[in-house]
Amino acid sequence: MIIAGMEEGLQVGDVVTPLAGGPEMTVQARSQDLAYCAWLVEGRLQQGTFAIAGLRRIRSSGPAARTPREPPSH
């Protein structure tokens, strides 16, 4: 399934996976239609460039996805 508007919504820090299957990857950088991603395999860093249209977002790096921090106690 290709999510409409994915090209506009994909951000650095988002966790994605290839539509054809594969590891969960973190978007490190992006251009208009490409995402530069990194992931770990057996503790070793792997990197690659993927067409954004071929990726599915698993988790967003946006403000709604962040866990709120608790205020400091006094």
DSSP file (Angstrom, degrees, kcal/mol; ACC not computed):
  #  RESIDUE AA STRUCTURE BP1 BP2  ACC     N-H-->O    O-->H-N    N-H-->O    O-->H-N    TCO  KAPPA ALPHA  PHI   PSI    X-CA   Y-CA   Z-CA
    1    1 A M              0   0    0      0, 0.0     2,-0.5     0, 0.0     0, 0.0   0.000 360.0 360.0 360.0 126.3    0.0    0.0    0.0
    2    2 A I        -     0   0    0     54,-0.1     2,-0.5    52,-0.0    54,-0.1  -0.870 360.0-134.1 -97.9 127.0    1.4    3.4   -1.0
    3    3 A I    >   -     0   0    0     -2,-0.5     3,-1.8    50,-0.1     4,-0.2  -0.697  22.2-120.2 -84.9 122.8    0.3    6.2    1.4
    4    4 A A  T 3  S+     0   0    0     -2,-0.5    -1,-0.1     1,-0.3     0, 0.0  -0.349  97.4  19.1 -60.4 136.0   -0.8    9.3   -0.5
    5    5 A G  T >> S+     0   0    0      3,-0.0     4,-1.7    -2,-0.0     3,-0.7   0.525  80.6 132.4  83.0   5.0    1.2   12.3    0.4
    6    6 A M  H <>  +     0   0    0     -3,-1.8     4,-2.2     1,-0.2    -2,-0.1   0.868  66.9  61.2 -57.5 -37.1    4.1   10.2    1.8
    7    7 A E  H 34 S+     0   0    0      1,-0.2    -1,-0.2    -4,-0.2    -3,-0.1   0.873 109.7  40.2 -59.2 -38.0    6.6   12.3   -0.2
    8    8 A E  H <4 S+     0   0    0     -3,-0.7    -1,-0.2     1,-0.2    -2,-0.2   0.802 119.2  45.9 -79.5 -29.5    5.6   15.4    1.6
    9    9 A G  H  < S+     0   0    0     -4,-1.7     2,-0.2     2,-0.1    -2,-0.2   0.686  80.4 105.4 -93.1 -19.3    5.3   13.8    5.0
   10   10 A L     <  -     0   0    0     -4,-2.2     2,-0.3    -5,-0.2    50,-0.1  -0.449  51.0-176.8 -68.3 129.2    8.4   11.7    5.3
   11   11 A Q    >   -     0   0    0     -2,-0.2     3,-2.1    18,-0.0    16,-0.3  -0.864  35.8 -87.3-126.8 158.1   10.9   13.4    7.7
   12   12 A V  T 3  S+     0   0    0     -2,-0.3    16,-0.2     1,-0.3     3,-0.1  -0.434 116.8  32.3 -58.6 133.2   14.4   12.8    9.0
   13   13 A G  T 3  S+     0   0    0     14,-2.7    -1,-0.3     1,-0.4    15,-0.1   0.152  86.4 130.7  99.8 -17.9   14.1   10.6   12.0
   14   14 A D    <   -     0   0    0     -3,-2.1    13,-2.7    13,-0.1     2,-0.5  -0.366  57.2-128.9 -65.3 148.2   11.1    8.6   10.8
   15   15 A V  E     +AB  26  59A   0     44,-2.5    43,-3.6    11,-0.2    44,-1.6  -0.896  37.7 171.2-100.2 127.4   11.3    4.9   10.9
   16   16 A V  E     -AB  25  57A   0      9,-3.0     9,-3.2    -2,-0.5    41,-0.2  -0.807  22.8-156.0-130.7 167.4   10.4    3.2    7.6
   17   17 A T  E     - B   0  56A   0     39,-2.0    39,-2.8    -2,-0.3     7,-0.1  -0.985  35.2 -98.2-140.9 148.2   10.4   -0.2    5.9
   18   18 A P  E >   - B   0  55A   0      0, 0.0     3,-1.8     0, 0.0    37,-0.3  -0.396  27.6-128.4 -64.0 142.9   10.5   -1.0    2.2
   19   19 A L  T 3  S+     0   0    0     35,-2.9    36,-0.1     1,-0.3     3,-0.1   0.834 111.2  56.2 -59.5 -32.2    7.1   -1.9    0.7
   20   20 A A  T 3  S-     0   0    0     34,-0.4    -1,-0.3     1,-0.2     2,-0.1   0.487 125.7 -93.7 -79.3  -2.5    8.6   -5.1   -0.7
   21   21 A G    <   +     0   0    0     -3,-1.8    -1,-0.2     2,-0.1    -2,-0.1  -0.042  67.5 122.9 103.3 151.7    9.7   -6.1    2.9
   22   22 A G        -     0   0    0     -3,-0.1     3,-0.1    -4,-0.1    -1,-0.0  -0.934  56.6 -30.4 149.5-171.4   12.9   -5.6    4.8
   23   23 A P        -     0   0    0      0, 0.0     2,-0.4     0, 0.0    -2,-0.1  -0.241  61.7 -99.6 -74.4 160.2   14.3   -4.2    7.9
   24   24 A E        -     0   0    0     -7,-0.1     2,-0.3    16,-0.1    16,-0.3  -0.676  49.7-171.0 -74.7 133.1   13.1   -1.2    9.9
   25   25 A M  E     -A   16   0A   0     -9,-3.2    -9,-3.0    -2,-0.4     2,-0.5  -0.913  21.2-129.6-129.6 152.2   15.3    1.8    8.9
   26   26 A T  E     -AC  15  38A   0     12,-2.9    12,-2.0    -2,-0.3     2,-0.5  -0.895  26.2-122.4-103.7 131.0   15.7    5.3   10.2
   27   27 A V  E     + C   0  37A   0    -13,-2.7   -14,-2.7    -2,-0.5    10,-0.2  -0.598  31.2 176.3 -72.5 120.2   15.6    8.2    7.6
   28   28 A Q  E     -     0   0A   0      8,-3.2     2,-0.3    -2,-0.5     9,-0.2   0.764  66.3 -13.0 -94.7 -32.9   18.9   10.1    8.0
   29   29 A A  E     - C   0  36A   0      7,-1.5     7,-3.0   -18,-0.1    -1,-0.4  -0.964  63.5-159.5-160.5 163.2   18.4   12.5    5.1
   30   30 A R  E     - C   0  35A   0     -2,-0.3     5,-0.2     5,-0.2     2,-0.2  -0.996   6.3-164.7-150.7 154.5   16.0   13.0    2.2
   31   31 A S        -     0   0    0      3,-2.8     5,-0.0    -2,-0.3    -2,-0.0  -0.462  58.7 -65.5-118.4-163.8   15.8   14.8   -1.2
   32   32 A Q  S    S-     0   0    0      1,-0.2     3,-0.0    -2,-0.2    -2,-0.0   0.900 128.9  -0.7 -56.9 -44.4   12.7   15.4   -3.3
   33   33 A D  S    S+     0   0    0     19,-0.1    19,-2.1    18,-0.0    20,-0.4   0.269 119.6  76.5-133.0  12.6   12.1   11.7   -4.0
   34   34 A L  E     - D   0  51A   0     17,-0.3    -3,-2.8    18,-0.1     2,-0.4  -0.951  54.3-157.9-126.6 146.7   14.9    9.8   -2.3
   35   35 A A  E     -CD  30  50A   0     15,-3.0    15,-2.7    -2,-0.4     2,-0.6  -0.989  10.8-146.9-122.5 131.7   15.5    8.8    1.4
   36   36 A Y  E     -CD  29  49A   0     -7,-3.0    -8,-3.2    -2,-0.4    -7,-1.5  -0.881  31.5-174.4 -95.3 116.9   19.0    8.0    2.8
   37   37 A C  E     -CD  27  48A   0     11,-3.2    11,-2.2    -2,-0.6     2,-0.3  -0.777  18.8-160.9-120.2 156.9   18.4    5.4    5.5
   38   38 A A  E     +CD  26  47A   0    -12,-2.0   -12,-2.9    -2,-0.3     2,-0.3  -0.980  16.0 162.0-133.9 147.7   20.4    3.6    8.1
   39   39 A W  E     - D   0  46A   0      7,-2.2     7,-3.3    -2,-0.3     2,-0.4  -0.962  32.6-111.2-155.5 166.8   19.7    0.3   10.0
   40   40 A L  E     - D   0  45A   0    -16,-0.3     2,-0.4    -2,-0.3     5,-0.2  -0.876  20.0-174.1-109.4 138.9   21.5   -2.3   12.0
   41   41 A V  E >  S- D   0  44A   0      3,-2.4     3,-1.9    -2,-0.4    -2,-0.0  -0.970  81.8 -22.3-129.3 114.7   22.2   -5.9   11.1
   42   42 A E  T 3  S-     0   0    0     -2,-0.4     3,-0.1     1,-0.3    -1,-0.1   0.884 128.4 -51.3  51.1  42.5   23.8   -8.0   13.8
   43   43 A G  T 3  S+     0   0    0      1,-0.2     2,-0.4     0, 0.0    -1,-0.3   0.484 114.3 118.3  78.3   3.7   25.1   -4.9   15.4
   44   44 A R  E <   -D   41   0A   0     -3,-1.9    -3,-2.4     1,-0.0     2,-0.3  -0.881  67.0-118.5-107.6 134.6   26.7   -3.5   12.2
   45   45 A L  E     -D   40   0A   0     -2,-0.4     2,-0.3    -5,-0.2    -5,-0.2  -0.514  30.9-172.8 -72.2 129.1   25.5   -0.3   10.6
   46   46 A Q  E     -D   39   0A   0     -7,-3.3    -7,-2.2    -2,-0.3     2,-0.3  -0.913   1.4-171.5-118.5 149.4   24.1   -0.6    7.1
   47   47 A Q  E     +D   38   0A   0     -2,-0.3     2,-0.3    -9,-0.2    -9,-0.2  -0.985  10.9 155.2-141.6 150.5   23.1    2.4    4.9
   48   48 A G  E     -D   37   0A   0    -11,-2.2   -11,-3.2    -2,-0.3     2,-0.4  -0.988  36.1-115.3-166.7 165.8   21.3    2.8    1.6
   49   49 A T  E     -D   36   0A   0     -2,-0.3     2,-0.3   -13,-0.2   -13,-0.2  -0.934  34.3-178.2-113.1 132.8   19.3    5.2   -0.6
   50   50 A F  E     -D   35   0A   0    -15,-2.7   -15,-3.0    -2,-0.4     2,-0.3  -0.943  34.4-105.1-132.6 148.6   15.7    4.3   -1.4
   51   51 A A  E >   -D   34   0A   0     -2,-0.3     3,-1.7   -17,-0.2   -17,-0.3  -0.588  29.6-136.7 -68.0 129.9   12.9    5.8   -3.5
   52   52 A I  G >  S+     0   0    0    -19,-2.1     3,-1.9    -2,-0.3    -1,-0.2   0.853 102.8  63.1 -58.6 -35.6   10.4    7.4   -1.1
   53   53 A A  G 3  S+     0   0    0    -20,-0.4    -1,-0.3     1,-0.3   -50,-0.1   0.700 100.0  55.1 -63.8 -17.9    7.5    6.0   -3.1
   54   54 A G  G <  S+     0   0    0     -3,-1.7   -35,-2.9   -52,-0.1   -34,-0.4   0.233  95.8  86.6 -98.7  13.1    8.8    2.5   -2.2
   55   55 A L  E <   -B   18   0A   0     -3,-1.9     2,-0.4   -37,-0.3   -49,-0.1  -0.844  58.7-154.2-116.2 150.9    8.8    3.1    1.6
   56   56 A R  E     -B   17   0A   0    -39,-2.8   -39,-2.0    -2,-0.3     2,-0.3  -0.991  23.4-126.5-121.5 128.5    6.2    2.7    4.3
   57   57 A R  E     +B   16   0A   0     -2,-0.4   -41,-0.3   -41,-0.2     3,-0.1  -0.574  26.6 176.8 -75.6 132.2    6.4    4.8    7.5
   58   58 A I  E    S+     0   0A   0    -43,-3.6     2,-0.3     1,-0.4   -42,-0.2   0.810  72.2   6.5 -96.9 -47.6    6.3    2.7   10.7
   59   59 A R  E    S-B   15   0A   0    -44,-1.6   -44,-2.5   -46,-0.0    -1,-0.4  -0.995  71.9-132.4-140.1 143.8    6.8    5.6   13.2
   60   60 A S        -     0   0    0     -2,-0.3   -50,-0.1   -46,-0.2   -46,-0.1  -0.647   4.7-148.9 -94.0 151.1    7.0    9.3   12.8
   61   61 A S        +     0   0    0     -2,-0.3    -1,-0.1   -50,-0.1   -47,-0.1   0.365  62.8 119.4 -94.7   3.4    9.6   11.6   14.3
   62   62 A G  S >> S-     0   0    0      1,-0.1     3,-1.4     3,-0.1     4,-0.7  -0.047  84.6 -93.7 -65.8 170.6    7.1   14.4   14.5
   63   63 A P  G >4 S+     0   0    0      0, 0.0     3,-0.8     0, 0.0    -1,-0.1   0.820 123.3  58.6 -56.2 -35.4    6.0   16.1   17.8
   64   64 A A  G 34 S+     0   0    0      1,-0.2    -3,-0.0     3,-0.0    -2,-0.0   0.769 104.1  52.7 -68.0 -24.0    3.0   13.8   18.2
   65   65 A A  G <4 S+     0   0    0     -3,-1.4    -1,-0.2     2,-0.1     2,-0.2   0.628  90.4  95.0 -86.5 -14.1    5.3   10.7   18.2
   66   66 A R  S << S-     0   0    0     -3,-0.8    -5,-0.0    -4,-0.7    -4,-0.0  -0.537  80.0-118.8 -81.5 143.0    7.6   12.0   20.9
   67   67 A T        -     0   0    0     -2,-0.2    -2,-0.1     1,-0.1    -1,-0.1  -0.676  34.9-116.0 -78.4 127.1    7.1   11.0   24.5
   68   68 A P        -     0   0    0      0, 0.0     2,-0.3     0, 0.0    -1,-0.1  -0.353  27.4-123.0 -64.7 142.5    6.4   14.1   26.6
   69   69 A R        -     0   0    0      1,-0.1    -3,-0.0    -2,-0.0     0, 0.0  -0.639  22.0-118.6 -85.2 142.8    9.0   14.9   29.2
   70   70 A E        -     0   0    0     -2,-0.3     3,-0.1     1,-0.1    -1,-0.1  -0.577  34.4-105.4 -78.8 143.1    7.9   15.1   32.8
   71   71 A P        -     0   0    0      0, 0.0    -1,-0.1     0, 0.0     2,-0.0  -0.342  45.1 -93.3 -64.7 149.9    8.5   18.5   34.5
   72   72 A P        -     0   0    0      0, 0.0     2,-0.2     0, 0.0    -3,-0.0  -0.347  40.7-119.9 -63.0 143.6   11.4   18.6   36.9
   73   73 A S              0   0    0      1,-0.1    -3,-0.0    -3,-0.1     0, 0.0  -0.600 360.0 360.0 -84.3 148.2   10.4   17.9   40.5
   74   74 A H              0   0    0     -2,-0.2    -1,-0.1     0, 0.0     0, 0.0   0.414 360.0 360.0-104.2 360.0   11.2   20.7   43.0
